[in-house]
Amino acid sequence: MSDDLADKKFETQAVHLGRVEGDETGSVATGIFPSSTYRVDYPGDESGYVYSRWSNPTRQALETALATLESGRHGYAFASGLAAQNAVMNLLRPGDHVVSVDDLYGGTHRQFEHLMRNFGVTFSYVDGEDAGSFEKAANDRTRLFWIESPTNPLMKLVDIAAAAEIATRRDILTVVDNTFATPFIQKPLDLGADVVLHSASKYLGGHCDVVAGALVVNDDGLAEKIRFNQYAVGGTLSPFDSWLVLRGLKTLPLRMERHSYNSMKLVEYLETVPMVDRIFYPGQDGKPVPNKMKLPGGMLSFTIKADFETVRRFVMSTSVFILAESLGGVESLINHPASMTHASIPEDIRRARGIGDNLVRLSVGIEHIDDLLIDLRTAFDKIRTAVSREK
Ligand SMILES: *Cc1c(COP(=O)(O)O)cnc(C)c1O
């Protein structure tokens, strides 16, 4: 980062970070450097760019920007959030153990259970709302605490600082998937975490037009290992996709403010709907909000007092909310976790974790709040009439 940005506010950094170092064209926008290979001055010269899997100017501009925004020293961009996760998993050895929150992204659970278990890594799942549960589940072989906060899809909040304190005492690394909150809302490294992970496909990119992942760390030794894994496995982010994420970052603060405003208004509305049973939203039920989350963000879930088929009809009854997986874009999305994002979790485990058939998850976009309210009201009306017609 250029020194004149170091003391600037997040919003200013988000706009001005991401210039390619050494680019003297005067270009205001970041340049896209597609070259896979770079001319060197002598055989074995590794002082500059060499080969794009190792380093690329556009990707490096993004990596530097992400590190700064997350209060870290080293950033790494990957071809997806799960590729970033794999670079962390490759730090482990057979026999190692991971304590993870039980309410987490379906693909994360899949990589743990269907890939890493084959290499002899074991996992325990705990209720992240109780920070002490990490300590209880830890043993001598525990190497990682894996945290999502807010969790997906039940929006539980983990006391990251408390978990990281336990981890540090026991020489365990704390990894925080900060996809839902983004660094504008919370900065896990400042709370004591060792690794921050992002699916940049979500809020960082922000427009549902790129699949990307990232890791940010502070420790130099850990950074070197992750950089090795990134290079040796090869799941790096392309120059064009790096540029898309950089472009998204510029409006991240503006978007998070609007996502949060809209979601708060929708929660106020949902609280008045008799068909709504429970609402899952950061700070809901009068629970305290740890980690100094600056805003609630744009994600919320709720249960409807209706059967499987009726809930499926509900998620097919909106028109502004698009029925789709994923989240974090400017457009509002509606999702039925049991048959979409969390369908890969075995049914009994899914139900035991509270992800029932009547759960609906919203990724609240940045449209006008009135249109979002009307859209949900219309969808509730449709299932209400459908339910009464059947009777
Ligand atoms: C989407 C998501 C991931 C996986 O990221 P991809 O970019 O889809 O590989 C991981 N964690 C969370 C919380 C996510 O929402």
Ligand as a Chemical Component Dictionary entry (heavy atoms), coordinates in Angstrom:
data_LIG
# 
_chem_comp.id                   LIG 
_chem_comp.type                 NON-POLYMER 
_chem_comp.pdbx_formal_charge   0 
_chem_comp.three_letter_code    LIG 
# 
loop_
_chem_comp_atom.comp_id 
_chem_comp_atom.atom_id 
_chem_comp_atom.alt_atom_id 
_chem_comp_atom.type_symbol 
_chem_comp_atom.charge 
_chem_comp_atom.model_Cartn_x 
_chem_comp_atom.model_Cartn_y 
_chem_comp_atom.model_Cartn_z 
_chem_comp_atom.pdbx_ordinal 
LIG C1 C1 C 0 -19.839 -19.343 -0.343 1  
LIG C2 C2 C 0 -19.159 -19.548 0.937  2  
LIG C3 C3 C 0 -17.968 -20.286 1.004  3  
LIG C4 C4 C 0 -17.363 -20.971 -0.200 4  
LIG O1 O1 O 0 -16.882 -20.037 -1.126 5  
LIG P1 P1 P 0 -16.844 -20.288 -2.714 6  
LIG O2 O2 O 0 -16.322 -18.988 -3.232 7  
LIG O3 O3 O 0 -18.219 -20.611 -3.169 8  
LIG O4 O4 O 0 -15.903 -21.422 -2.926 9  
LIG C5 C5 C 0 -17.342 -20.408 2.235  10 
LIG N1 N1 N 0 -17.874 -19.843 3.343  11 
LIG C6 C6 C 0 -19.017 -19.124 3.312  12 
LIG C7 C7 C 0 -19.539 -18.539 4.565  13 
LIG C8 C8 C 0 -19.691 -18.972 2.105  14 
LIG O5 O5 O 0 -20.847 -18.290 2.094  15 
# 
loop_
_chem_comp_bond.comp_id 
_chem_comp_bond.atom_id_1 
_chem_comp_bond.atom_id_2 
_chem_comp_bond.value_order 
_chem_comp_bond.pdbx_ordinal 
LIG C1 C2 SING 1  
LIG C2 C3 SING 2  
LIG C2 C8 DOUB 3  
LIG C3 C4 SING 4  
LIG C3 C5 DOUB 5  
LIG C4 O1 SING 6  
LIG O1 P1 SING 7  
LIG P1 O2 DOUB 8  
LIG P1 O3 SING 9  
LIG P1 O4 SING 10 
LIG C5 N1 SING 11 
LIG N1 C6 DOUB 12 
LIG C6 C7 SING 13 
LIG C6 C8 SING 14 
LIG C8 O5 SING 15 
# 
